[in-house]
Amino acid sequence: MVEKKLDLITSWTDYKFDPRNLILIFLLSFVVAGQTYLNFNQGVDAILVSILTTVTTELTLARIILKKWIIPKSAFITALGVSLLINSYLLWPYVLTAFLSICIKYILRFKGGHLFNPNNIGVVIVIFTLPQFAVTTPKQWSNGFEVMAIILLLGFVVAYFAKRLDTVIAFLSTFTMIALVRSFVFGAPLLAALGPLLGASMQLFTFFMITDPKTTPNTRKGRILFAIFIAVVDGILRIQRIPNAPFYALFISTILFMIPYRLYLSRRSVSNV
């Protein structure tokens, strides 16, 4: 019976308690820690323009496409993600990333849900096409492990209430095993191979991006396989020394795993009618 309940969770509205409230706390804790303690490069202006862009775009598109007004809680979450995931000395890359994240969520859809994680698709497009203006920075918790431990714990709490703890554990376990392979087989320094696990960007990616109910499988087995697939693709990209591996890995995995998975479920449901 437990597995059956978990399988039905495919949208934030399926929860009795909205995990987005915890996600907001999770992301705001990053923002506050980054601005006051960890010396993140993004300024308050980057955060504000990201919020203004996502909220305005979300309200506009929801009114035009869905014919209704909405509370832009998801847009606020997306904005915080954008302001934390990319780094630029200009403001317009934040605006562009935020705008693309929301627009593509409304344009590329399948059976009422978006296909790609909004933050990931926006970040991937911008860092791939405009690397001279925007980059991702795998920040480390260099100023103290106590802050890392607190936010890491909060991340696990968010994943638990979002019913996506299986995804997180599967991804981190597979990433660790592949990191050991990269070290002992391919000669990567052990600390360098395992180092991303301590990075703020990896924590954001793990607890915020791959746990989205709309863009992850709705069964435990599917989520575990999806998480393993992402970690394997990430490992291959790292072996090839391709930067921004997690973001490209999620993008590739969505195309090669998640979209075929959703098409398969759709065809199976039609054949059972």
C-alpha positions as CSV (number, residue, x, y, z in Angstrom):
1,M,0.0,0.0,0.0
2,V,2.9,2.4,0.8
3,E,4.4,2.0,-2.7
4,K,1.0,2.6,-4.3
5,K,0.6,5.9,-2.5
6,L,4.1,6.9,-3.5
7,D,3.3,6.1,-7.1
8,L,0.5,8.5,-7.2
9,I,2.7,11.5,-6.5
10,T,3.4,13.2,-9.8
11,S,2.8,16.9,-8.9
12,W,3.3,19.2,-6.0
13,T,-0.5,19.4,-5.6
14,D,-0.7,15.7,-4.8
15,Y,0.9,16.3,-1.4
16,K,-1.2,17.0,1.8
17,F,1.7,19.2,2.9
18,D,3.4,21.3,0.1
19,P,7.1,20.4,0.1
20,R,7.7,23.6,-1.8
21,N,7.5,25.5,1.5
22,L,10.5,23.5,2.7
23,I,12.3,23.9,-0.6
24,L,11.9,27.7,-0.2
25,I,13.5,27.4,3.2
26,F,16.2,25.2,1.8
27,L,17.1,27.7,-1.0
28,L,16.7,30.7,1.2
29,S,19.2,29.2,3.6
30,F,21.6,28.9,0.7
31,V,21.1,32.5,-0.2
32,V,21.5,33.8,3.3
33,A,24.6,31.7,4.0
34,G,26.1,32.7,0.6
35,Q,25.5,36.4,1.2
36,T,26.5,36.6,4.8
37,Y,29.0,33.8,5.5
38,L,30.3,32.0,2.4
39,N,31.1,34.9,0.1
40,F,29.2,33.7,-2.9
41,N,29.8,35.9,-5.9
42,Q,26.2,36.6,-6.8
43,G,24.9,39.9,-5.5
44,V,21.5,40.8,-4.2
45,D,20.8,42.5,-7.5
46,A,21.2,39.2,-9.3
47,I,18.7,37.5,-6.9
48,L,16.2,40.3,-7.3
49,V,16.2,40.4,-11.1
50,S,15.9,36.6,-11.2
51,I,12.8,36.8,-8.9
52,L,11.3,39.6,-10.9
53,T,11.8,37.8,-14.2
54,T,10.5,34.4,-13.1
55,V,7.4,35.8,-11.3
56,T,6.5,38.1,-14.1
57,T,6.9,35.5,-16.7
58,E,5.0,32.8,-14.7
59,L,2.1,35.1,-14.0
60,T,1.9,36.2,-17.7
61,L,2.1,32.7,-19.2
62,A,-0.2,31.1,-16.7
63,R,-2.8,33.8,-17.5
64,I,-2.4,33.4,-21.3
65,I,-2.0,29.6,-21.5
66,L,-3.8,28.2,-18.5
67,K,-6.4,31.0,-18.4
68,K,-6.0,31.6,-14.7
69,W,-4.1,33.5,-12.1
70,I,-1.7,31.5,-9.9
71,I,0.4,32.0,-6.8
72,P,3.9,32.0,-8.3
73,K,5.5,29.9,-5.6
74,S,7.3,27.7,-8.1
75,A,8.6,30.8,-10.0
76,F,10.1,32.1,-6.8
77,I,11.8,28.7,-6.2
78,T,13.1,28.8,-9.8
79,A,14.5,32.3,-9.3
80,L,16.4,31.3,-6.2
81,G,17.8,28.3,-8.1
82,V,18.9,30.5,-11.0
83,S,20.6,33.0,-8.8
84,L,22.5,30.3,-7.0
85,L,23.4,28.0,-9.9
86,I,25.0,30.5,-12.4
87,N,27.6,33.2,-11.9
88,S,28.0,36.2,-14.1
89,Y,29.5,39.7,-13.9
90,L,26.4,40.9,-15.8
91,L,22.7,40.9,-14.8
92,W,21.2,40.0,-18.1
93,P,22.4,36.3,-18.1
94,Y,20.3,35.9,-14.9
95,V,17.3,37.5,-16.6
96,L,17.8,35.3,-19.7
97,T,18.2,32.1,-17.7
98,A,15.2,32.9,-15.5
99,F,13.1,33.7,-18.5
100,L,14.0,30.6,-20.4
101,S,13.4,28.4,-17.4
102,I,9.8,29.5,-17.1
103,C,9.1,29.8,-20.8
104,I,10.3,26.3,-21.7
105,K,8.3,24.9,-18.7
106,Y,5.1,26.1,-20.5
107,I,6.2,25.3,-24.1
108,L,7.6,21.8,-23.8
109,R,4.9,19.9,-22.1
110,F,3.5,16.3,-22.2
111,K,0.1,15.4,-20.7
112,G,-0.1,18.5,-18.6
113,G,3.4,18.4,-17.2
114,H,6.7,20.0,-18.2
115,L,9.3,17.7,-19.7
116,F,12.5,19.3,-18.4
117,N,13.4,20.5,-15.0
118,P,13.0,24.3,-15.4
119,N,16.2,25.4,-13.7
120,N,18.3,22.7,-15.5
121,I,17.1,23.5,-19.0
122,G,17.6,27.2,-18.5
123,V,21.1,26.8,-17.1
124,V,22.1,24.3,-19.8
125,I,21.0,26.6,-22.6
126,V,22.8,29.6,-21.2
127,I,26.1,28.0,-20.2
128,F,26.3,26.0,-23.5
129,T,25.5,28.9,-25.8
130,L,27.0,31.8,-23.8
131,P,29.9,30.4,-21.8
132,Q,31.7,33.8,-22.0
133,F,29.0,35.5,-20.1
134,A,27.8,32.9,-17.6
135,V,29.3,29.9,-15.8
136,T,28.4,27.5,-13.1
137,T,30.6,27.6,-10.1
138,P,31.0,24.4,-8.0
139,K,31.3,26.3,-4.8
140,Q,32.8,24.5,-1.8
141,W,31.8,25.0,1.8
142,S,35.2,26.4,2.5
143,N,34.2,28.6,5.5
144,G,33.0,25.8,7.7
145,F,31.5,22.3,7.7
146,E,28.8,23.3,10.3
147,V,26.9,25.3,7.7
148,M,27.3,22.4,5.2
149,A,26.0,20.0,7.7
150,I,22.9,22.1,8.6
151,I,21.9,22.6,4.9
152,L,22.7,19.0,4.1
153,L,20.3,17.9,6.9
154,L,17.7,20.3,5.6
155,G,18.1,18.8,2.1
156,F,17.4,15.3,3.4
157,V,14.3,16.6,5.2
158,V,13.0,18.2,2.0
159,A,13.7,15.0,0.0
160,Y,11.9,13.0,2.7
161,F,8.7,15.1,2.7
162,A,8.8,15.2,-1.2
163,K,8.9,11.4,-1.2
164,R,12.1,11.5,-3.2
165,L,14.6,10.3,-0.6
166,D,15.1,7.1,-2.7
167,T,16.2,9.3,-5.6
168,V,18.7,11.2,-3.5
169,I,20.2,8.1,-1.9
170,A,20.4,6.2,-5.3
171,F,22.2,9.2,-7.0
172,L,24.7,9.9,-4.2
173,S,25.5,6.2,-3.8
174,T,26.1,5.7,-7.5
175,F,28.1,8.9,-7.8
176,T,30.3,7.8,-4.9
177,M,31.0,4.4,-6.5
178,I,31.8,5.9,-9.9
179,A,34.0,8.5,-8.2
180,L,36.0,5.6,-6.7
181,V,36.2,3.9,-10.1
182,R,37.5,7.2,-11.6
183,S,40.1,7.4,-8.9
184,F,41.4,3.8,-8.8
185,V,40.9,2.9,-12.5
186,F,41.3,6.2,-14.4
187,G,43.8,7.8,-12.0
188,A,41.8,10.8,-10.8
189,P,42.9,12.0,-7.4
190,L,40.6,10.6,-4.8
191,L,39.8,13.9,-3.1
192,A,39.1,15.5,-6.4
193,A,36.8,12.7,-7.5
194,L,34.8,12.8,-4.2
195,G,35.2,16.5,-3.7
196,P,32.0,17.5,-5.6
197,L,29.9,15.8,-2.9
198,L,31.0,18.6,-0.5
199,G,30.1,21.3,-3.0
200,A,27.1,23.6,-2.7
201,S,26.3,23.2,-6.3
202,M,26.1,19.4,-6.0
203,Q,23.8,19.7,-2.9
204,L,21.5,22.1,-4.9
205,F,21.5,19.7,-7.8
206,T,20.8,16.6,-5.6
207,F,18.2,17.9,-3.3
208,F,16.5,20.5,-5.5
209,M,16.8,19.5,-9.2
210,I,16.5,15.7,-9.4
211,T,13.7,15.6,-6.9
212,D,11.1,17.5,-9.0
213,P,7.9,15.3,-9.1
214,K,7.0,16.6,-12.5
215,T,10.2,15.5,-14.1
216,T,11.1,12.3,-12.3
217,P,9.4,8.9,-12.5
218,N,6.3,8.3,-10.3
219,T,7.4,4.8,-9.1
220,R,10.2,4.0,-6.7
221,K,11.9,1.6,-9.1
222,G,11.7,4.2,-11.9
223,R,13.2,6.9,-9.7
224,I,16.1,4.8,-8.6
225,L,16.9,3.8,-12.1
226,F,16.6,7.4,-13.2
227,A,19.0,8.5,-10.5
228,I,21.5,5.8,-11.3
229,F,21.3,6.8,-15.0
230,I,22.0,10.4,-14.2
231,A,25.0,9.4,-12.0
232,V,26.4,7.2,-14.8
233,V,26.1,9.9,-17.4
234,D,27.7,12.4,-15.0
235,G,30.6,10.0,-14.5
236,I,31.1,9.5,-18.2
237,L,31.2,13.3,-18.7
238,R,33.6,13.7,-15.9
239,I,35.9,11.0,-17.3
240,Q,35.9,13.0,-20.6
241,R,36.7,16.1,-18.6
242,I,33.5,17.9,-19.7
243,P,32.6,20.8,-17.4
244,N,29.2,21.3,-15.9
245,A,28.7,17.5,-15.9
246,P,25.7,17.3,-13.5
247,F,23.6,19.7,-15.5
248,Y,24.4,18.1,-18.9
249,A,23.8,14.7,-17.3
250,L,20.3,15.6,-16.2
251,F,19.5,17.1,-19.6
252,I,20.8,14.0,-21.4
253,S,19.1,11.6,-19.0
254,T,15.8,13.4,-19.4
255,I,16.0,12.9,-23.2
256,L,17.3,9.3,-23.1
257,F,15.5,8.0,-20.1
258,M,12.7,10.2,-18.8
259,I,10.9,11.1,-22.0
260,P,10.9,7.5,-23.3
261,Y,9.7,6.4,-19.9
262,R,6.8,8.8,-20.0
263,L,5.9,7.7,-23.5
264,Y,6.0,4.1,-22.5
265,L,3.7,4.7,-19.6
266,S,1.3,6.7,-21.8
267,R,1.1,4.0,-24.4
268,R,0.6,1.3,-21.7
269,S,-2.2,3.2,-20.1
270,V,-3.9,3.7,-23.5
271,S,-3.6,-0.1,-24.3
272,N,-5.1,-0.9,-20.9
273,V,-8.2,1.1,-21.6
